[in-house]
Amino acid sequence: MSDTGDPESVVKRGDEVTYEPVEAAEGLSKGVLIDESDGAPHFAMRRFELAPDAAVPATPTRSNTSSTSSPASTSSGSAMRNTPCRPATRS
């Protein structure tokens, strides 16, 4: 892959990112860190925050209802539930 120009770094402070509620769960919000407006037409980086004591409900998806499954796509979700999480903080 060749570079046709000088890429510019994207630097954003935490208070510059706008978070919007996500309908999937009460207390869940999404902030877009990088997208096409930052010069990344084929890439997006998002940050999701979950409020303390909030939970995202488990819903069946195509990946966990198929006949083949991997630990991350089992209907019980045990591989994901055993992953430790830490509370999100804003700077």
Residue frames relative to the residue before (quaternion, step in Angstrom):
aa qw qx qy qz dx dy dz
M 1.0000 0.0000 0.0000 0.0000 0.00 0.00 0.00
S 0.2093 -0.7955 0.5581 0.1093 3.57 -0.89 0.88
D 0.4048 -0.6858 0.5553 0.2397 3.51 -1.22 0.61
T 0.2032 -0.7972 0.5557 0.1200 3.58 -0.78 0.95
G 0.8003 0.1141 -0.0673 0.5848 3.58 1.24 -0.13
D 0.5957 -0.5450 0.4401 0.3928 3.52 -1.32 0.00
P 0.3035 -0.7543 0.5473 0.1983 3.59 -0.55 1.09
E 0.2810 -0.7422 0.5836 0.1719 3.54 -1.07 0.75
S 0.4627 -0.6703 0.5046 0.2863 3.55 -1.00 0.82
V 0.2688 -0.7246 0.6102 0.1740 3.52 -1.17 0.68
V 0.0140 0.7864 -0.6151 0.0551 3.55 -0.68 1.13
K 0.0400 0.7868 -0.6128 0.0623 3.55 -0.74 1.10
R 0.3515 -0.6994 0.5799 0.2257 3.54 -1.07 0.75
G 0.6798 -0.5304 0.3322 0.3822 3.54 -1.17 0.61
D 0.7027 0.4608 -0.2779 0.4655 3.59 0.98 -0.77
E 0.5897 0.5649 -0.3695 0.4434 3.60 1.28 -0.02
V 0.6266 0.5306 -0.3319 0.4644 3.60 1.25 -0.30
T 0.2746 -0.7588 0.5725 0.1450 3.56 -0.84 1.03
Y 0.1858 -0.7804 0.5915 0.0809 3.55 -0.88 1.01
E 0.1213 -0.7852 0.6058 0.0420 3.53 -1.00 0.92
P 0.5550 -0.6089 0.4379 0.3597 3.62 -1.04 0.67
V 0.2608 -0.7311 0.6119 0.1519 3.54 -1.19 0.71
E 0.4851 -0.7131 0.4337 0.2607 3.58 -0.83 1.02
A 0.5224 0.6728 -0.4073 0.3294 3.61 1.17 -0.40
A 0.8153 -0.0441 0.0576 0.5745 3.60 1.05 -0.63
E 0.5291 -0.5943 0.5069 0.3316 3.52 -1.21 0.61
G 0.8004 0.2680 -0.2014 0.4969 3.60 -0.81 0.95
L 0.5979 0.5357 -0.3653 0.4712 3.61 1.27 0.16
S 0.0236 0.8000 -0.5986 0.0327 3.57 -0.88 0.94
K 0.2499 -0.7708 0.5766 0.1052 3.54 -1.24 0.62
G 0.0741 -0.7642 0.6396 0.0389 3.53 -1.06 0.88
V 0.3056 -0.7383 0.5720 0.1853 3.57 -0.97 0.86
L 0.2461 -0.8012 0.5342 0.1099 3.56 -0.56 1.21
I 0.7870 -0.0130 0.0460 0.6151 3.58 0.97 -0.90
D 0.1707 0.7615 -0.6161 0.1072 3.57 -1.04 0.85
E 0.7986 -0.3105 0.1948 0.4774 3.57 -1.24 -0.27
S 0.6045 0.5634 -0.3658 0.4281 3.62 1.10 -0.53
D 0.6764 0.4459 -0.2784 0.5158 3.58 1.29 -0.29
G 0.6254 -0.5578 0.3330 0.4322 3.58 1.25 0.20
A 0.5965 0.5305 -0.3734 0.4726 3.60 1.20 0.43
P 0.1220 -0.8593 0.4913 0.0733 3.62 0.32 1.21
H 0.7753 0.3057 -0.1696 0.5260 3.62 1.15 -0.45
F 0.6977 0.4052 -0.2529 0.5339 3.58 1.19 0.45
A 0.0233 0.7695 -0.6383 0.0017 3.54 -1.13 0.69
M 0.1039 -0.7590 0.6394 0.0651 3.55 -1.04 0.81
R 0.0538 -0.8058 0.5893 -0.0223 3.52 -0.75 1.14
R 0.1988 -0.7467 0.6199 0.1366 3.53 -1.24 0.51
F 0.1639 -0.7793 0.6008 0.0695 3.53 -0.84 1.05
E 0.1157 -0.7785 0.6145 0.0541 3.55 -1.02 0.87
L 0.1591 -0.7700 0.6146 0.0633 3.51 -1.00 0.92
A 0.4413 -0.7136 0.4832 0.2503 3.56 -0.68 1.12
P 0.6132 -0.5382 0.4103 0.4073 3.61 -1.15 0.53
D 0.8337 0.1770 -0.1820 0.4904 3.56 -1.07 0.87
A 0.5358 0.5844 -0.4299 0.4320 3.62 1.22 0.22
A 0.1315 -0.7871 0.5990 0.0668 3.58 -1.21 0.46
V 0.3284 -0.7032 0.5931 0.2141 3.53 -1.17 0.64
P 0.3920 -0.7381 0.4892 0.2495 3.61 -0.62 1.04
A 0.4288 -0.6746 0.5363 0.2711 3.56 -1.10 0.73
T 0.0012 0.7849 -0.6192 0.0212 3.55 -0.86 0.96
P 0.5140 -0.6412 0.4555 0.3423 3.59 -0.98 0.71
T 0.1028 -0.7708 0.6266 0.0514 3.54 -1.09 0.77
R 0.7011 -0.4504 0.3319 0.4421 3.55 -1.25 0.16
S 0.6706 0.5247 -0.3143 0.4197 3.58 0.92 -0.85
N 0.7679 0.3441 -0.2249 0.4913 3.63 1.01 -0.56
T 0.6471 0.4799 -0.3503 0.4777 3.58 1.20 0.30
S 0.4921 0.6580 -0.4398 0.3626 3.60 1.25 0.08
S 0.6384 -0.5545 0.3776 0.3773 3.57 -1.27 0.31
T 0.7108 0.3339 -0.2484 0.5671 3.60 1.19 -0.40
S 0.0025 0.8138 -0.5808 0.0198 3.54 -0.96 0.77
S 0.2549 -0.7150 0.6289 0.1684 3.48 -1.28 0.54
P 0.7061 -0.4620 0.2911 0.4508 3.63 -1.15 0.28
A 0.6952 0.4697 -0.2903 0.4603 3.61 1.00 -0.72
S 0.7614 0.3684 -0.2130 0.4890 3.61 1.15 -0.33
T 0.3759 0.7170 -0.5092 0.2922 3.60 1.12 0.44
S 0.6025 -0.5922 0.3881 0.3684 3.55 -1.10 0.60
S 0.6501 0.5049 -0.3362 0.4576 3.59 1.09 -0.50
G 0.3134 -0.7897 0.4803 0.2177 3.59 1.20 -0.42
S 0.2644 0.8207 -0.4851 0.1457 3.59 1.20 0.33
A 0.6188 0.5466 -0.3639 0.4312 3.61 1.00 -0.66
M 0.6973 0.4538 -0.2750 0.4820 3.59 0.99 -0.76
R 0.6570 0.5286 -0.3261 0.4273 3.60 0.96 -0.75
N 0.6822 0.4807 -0.2954 0.4651 3.60 1.12 -0.50
T 0.5242 0.6217 -0.4177 0.4052 3.58 1.27 0.07
P 0.3847 -0.7338 0.5016 0.2487 3.61 -0.64 1.03
C 0.1558 -0.7728 0.6105 0.0756 3.56 -1.11 0.73
R 0.1903 -0.7543 0.6100 0.1506 3.52 -1.22 0.42
P 0.5827 -0.5982 0.4037 0.3737 3.60 -1.03 0.63
A 0.4638 -0.6632 0.5110 0.2897 3.56 -1.09 0.71
T 0.0833 -0.7750 0.6243 0.0523 3.53 -1.09 0.70
R 0.2786 -0.7415 0.5849 0.1744 3.53 -1.13 0.61
S 0.3676 -0.7292 0.5372 0.2111 3.54 -1.04 0.81
